[in-house]
Amino acid sequence: MNIGIIGTGAIGGTIAKKMVAAGHRVKVNNSGDADKLNARAEELGASPATIENVVKDVDVIILSVPTIAIPTLPKDLFANVPENVIVVDTSNYYPFRDADIEEIKKGKVESVWVSEQLGRRVIKAFNNLLAETLANGGKEPGAKDRIAMAVAGYNTEAKKTIEGLINDAGFDAVDSGNLSESWRHQPGTPAYCTELTAEELKQALFDAVKEEAPLLRDKTIIDLSLPSYPSHQDVVKYNRGLFKKNPKSF
């Protein structure tokens, strides 16, 4: 499969590396200059591409940039991209980083807002795991306690394609419904960064409370803003501990 990835940070870069390892043809773009892009692409085993070329002749486009950067993408970026090309949004909204986006603050689902900015339907995926989990938590299909990711979107076939890529990355996939339901795996929900199996993730998605999520998201940022950032395991444990009803415990 031909995949274009915009953004090569902790999430985008890890996705690129895993997709290359799985045998996909991957090209990447980031906000750095040509030298930095070339170096990063070589590190990932991918091909460097301009922002215009990264969306050409691909089957899937993965956006892995901060929410605040979405409106800065070229307005005509998808003008000539065929409708059957799947666009994936991996972003999560954090006000301290992404500033005040009033529509999201008033309750609009993050990836619905992203879709509106792009003028393009999107699939929400690769957003509910920490970068460390994505990099090192994958297992072979059928393995005990294999961690799962949530996938939301408009089209069952498109979601199945992305579920295949999630499997290639080493994780199970759980269909969380239409894009309007993707709030169930936004920050501040039981599904977010809690490293659950597929069955546990299904329950966590069901248990999510939309009105509580922004408060818990902001609480997490404050509580984890320590002189030294906590370990990966401590972050997962903290996230699980936010919810009295939780299918997982250490």
N, C-alpha and C positions, 0 to 999 in steps of 0.2 A: 504494500500500500504506500502511496505517496502522501507524506504529511508535511505541512508547513507549520512552524511554531513561531509565534511572535512573543518574545520574552524568554530569556535564558537564565533567569535567576534560580533560586533554590527549587522551585516547583517546575518551571518550564525546562530548565536544564536537565533535571532528573528525568522528566518525561522523555525528552529528546534522547538521552543516553539509553534509556530502557527500550525505546522504540527502535533505535539503531540495533541494539543487541538482539531484538526479536526479529530482525531481518527486514524492517521497513526502511524505505528511502526517506530520509528526513532532511529538510532544509530549515534554517533558523535565521531569525532576525532579532536584533536588540537595539537599544538606544545608543550604543557605543559607536565610535568611529569605525572605519573600515578595518583598521589594524586590530582593534579590540574584538570586533565581530569575527574576523578570520581566526584569531587565536582561540576564541571561545568555541567556535564551530569545530575546529580541529580537536580541541579537548573533548568534545562530546561525540566525535566521530560523524558529525553531520556536515552538510554543505552550507556555506554562508550565502545569504540572499538579501537583496534590497527589500524594503517594505513592499514595493510594488510586485517584485518577483516571488516573494515568499508565498503569495496566495495564488500563483498561477500553476496550472497543471498539477493540482493536488486533489486528493480525495477527501482529506480532512484538514481543517485549519484550527489550530489550538491557540487561543489567546491566553497568555499567562503574564498579564501585566496588572499593576494596581488598578483598582476601580477608577481612581481619579484620572488615570491615563487613557481610559477608553475614549473620551471625547476628543483627545488630541490626535487620534489616528486619522489618516487622510479620509476626508468625507466620501470620496469615491472609491475607497479601497476595495469594496465588494461589487462595484458596478458591473464588472465583466466576469464575475465569478459565477459559474452555473449554479442553479438552485439546488442541484443534487449534491453539491459539496457541503459537507457537514462542518459547521462552525461550533467550536466548544469553548465555553467560558469557564475558566478555573478560578476566577477572582472571588475575594471575600472583602466586604466593605468594613473598614475600620475608620471611624471619624478622625482619630488622632493623626492618621496618615493621609486619608483621602479627603479631608476637609468636610464641610457640611454639604451634603447633597440632600436638599430639602425633600425631594420626592421619596427617597429611600428612608429618610428620617420620619416621614409621615406614614410609612408602612408599605410603600411599593416594594415588591420582591426584587432583590438585587439584580438577578439575571434578567428579569423582565425589563428593568431599567436599562441594562446593558444592551439587550436586544433592540430596544427603542432607539438607543444612541447609534447603533450600527445600521438600523434599518434592515435587520436581517434576523431570521429565526436562529436561536442558538440552543445547544444542549449544555446543561450544567453538569460538570463532572470534574473529577480530580481536585475537588475543593475541600473535602471533609477529613483529610488526613494531614498530619504534620509533615514537613519536608523530610525529616529524619525517618518517619514511618515509610514514606513513599520510596525513599532511597534504599532502606535496609530491611523493611518489614515484609517484603514479598515472599510468597511461598509457591510451590508447585500446585496445580489444580488438585483438589481433593485432600490436600494436607490438613492435618488437625489444626484447629484454631486459625484457619486462614482469615486474614483481615478483609473486610469488605468496604467498598466505596459505593456511594449513592449516585444515581444518574437520573436526571429529570429532563423532560423535553417534549417537543411537539409531535414527534414521529417515532413510532415503535421500531421501524427498521433502522432509522438513524441511531436510536439508542442501542439497538443490538450491535451495530458496528462499533460503537464506542465501548460497549461492554466487552467486546472482543479485544480491544486495545487494553482495557483494564486488566483482563485476564493475562495478556502478554506481559503486563507490568508486574504480575505476581499477586493479584488480588481478585476476590470475588466481586460481583457487581449486584446491586439491588436497585430495581426500578422504583423511583420515588414518586412517579406520576408525571403530570404535566409541568411545564416550567413554572406555573403559578404555585406549585407545591414545593418548589426548591428551597423555600424558606425553612423547610424542615431539616435541612442540613447546612444552614447558615451558622455563623458564629453565635454561641449562646444557646445552642440546642444540644440534647443528649447524643445526637449523631455526630457532633463536630469534635474531631480530634480525640476520640475516646477509644479507638482501636477495637472495634466490635466485629464479631463474625456476622455472616449474612443474616442468620435468624435473629441475633441480638440487634443488628442494625434495623431490621424491619420493625421491631418493637420500639426502638429509640425514635424512629421517624414518626411512629404513631403517637408517642408520648409527648412530642414537642408542643410547646405553648408559644405561639407567635408573639404575644404581648410581652412575655418575659425575656425573650431572646436578646433584645438590645441591651437590657439592663445587665444581664449576665455577661454579655460580651464586654461591656465597659468595665464591669467589676473585675473581670479576668485581667484586663490590661493593667488596672491599678494594682491588683494583688500580685501580679507576676513582675511588676516593675521593681525588682530588687537590685541591690548593689551588684550582685552577680546573678545572671540569668539561671534559673533552675535547670536541672538535668531534664533530658527528654522524658524519662520515666516519671519524674515528679510533675511535669506538665500534664502528662496523660492522667496521672492519678488525681491531680487537681481538677481537671475537666470532668472526670467521672464523679468526683465528690460534690459537684455543683447540684446534683440531682438526687433526691431522696430515693426515687424509683429508678434504679440503674441495674441493668442486667449483668454488669461486670464489676468486680472488685479485686483489689490486690490482696 
